[in-house]
Amino acid sequence: YSVTWRNLWLTWGSLFGMLPKGGDAIWGIGADYIDGDVSKNETDSEMNDPFTKASQKSPTKTPLVPVIVWNNGTDEICPSLTSSLENTIPNTTPTADAQEMNDQEGLNLPDLKIPPSRTWSMKETVDFLFEHGGPSSIFSPDTKKGWKTRASSKDKQKHWSDPLATPLPLAPSLKIYCLYGTGIPTERSYYYKVSCDKLEGNSNINQNQTSCPEDDQNEKEVTQCNDTSIVQDVTGKEEPPEAPFTIDTTANCKSNNVQSGVRFSDGDGSVPLISLGYMCQKWSQAKNKHNPSGIKVYTRERKSKAQVRLSDPGRGGPASGEHVDILGNVGVLEDIVRIATGFDVEEKVDEDKIVSDLKRIMEKIDGHELGGSDNSVR
């Protein structure tokens, strides 16, 4: 979350439309997470990881899980994470200086007060990006508002990129094919910490910028300059300083697919499985309000089987399901040719081919009292 990356983000206006849709009702269930196996001599405290709060006794009533954990100063992630999800609303009220900067330059600089092990839900994370990542007048993260907005309204355009807020068109003769790869670890959620190091050496801040030496710690705007820092304010009116966010690379838990501060789930290496397949399967369900005219929707997954070839070392081979490599996947190309030509398409393409855990993931999301597409639009 640096000034450079923020400015680059703003030049790619469509990125706001690519943020996760559906909020906590889809992403907060944690259905695609791998829970730690206590049979592998893991301690009970490992199971308190807020990313893996699934309950064997009542899986439909488990609390929602976060997408970001602020894990300040935690050396080993599994034994020490708290299971409490209370008080999870981020404190992002701008300071007076930051607000002045916002008014003058259209910038948003949050007043960062993030205590240790704070958790952010998917809704809170996306709301933060919309609030502080820059203005976006062509997209809206509010699925519920989008669902209730009339199709004739100009505001409906802000929700066209959200399949939960905008139903498929009334085109009963149309067919939709969802072709994608699976079986590759894909970034799904993160462990962050507040780092004072990012406040040092920022060339965009004047000589009086906030830093973290121990000898004059009390004279600076940051009151605690260690791994459990609580950033209260930052200075620099000419250019906003780089926000002191960093991935907590000390967070590792092999049994829960946590590596160097990143929680992985199934996907194509870029897009998680929920984004790839959830709505495709939802659309194919009978009498679905997201598919009012009954458009035929088929899901065709390909399990990635990467191969190294000396003739093309930059790609994963003819059976790769990686996000870009799948354009060269032989099975996908065969499906596309059949769809384009109509040759044997009904016999060999017009059927689902599910090779992942998508069905179970959907059942867990839809079976949760706070989850599913219905809850995302209520």
Secondary structure, DSSP 4 states (H G I P E B T S, - for coil): --HHHHHHHHH-GGGGGGS--STHHHHSS-TTSPPP-GGGS--GGGGG-TT----SS-TTSPPPPPSEEE-TT-SSHHHH------S-----PPPHHHHHHHHHH----------TTEEE-HHHHHHHHHHHS---SS----HHHHHHS-TTSGGGGGGTT-TTTSPPPS-TT-EEEEEEEE-B-EEEEEEEEE-GGGGSS-TTS-TT-----STTGGGSS-S--STT--------SSSPPPP-EEE-TT--BGGGTEETTEEEESBBSSSBHHHHHHHHHHHTSTT-TTSTT--EEEEEEEE------TTSTTS--TT--STTGGGG-HHHHHHHHHHHH-TTHHHHTSS-B--SSHHHHHHHHHHSTT-SHHHHH-
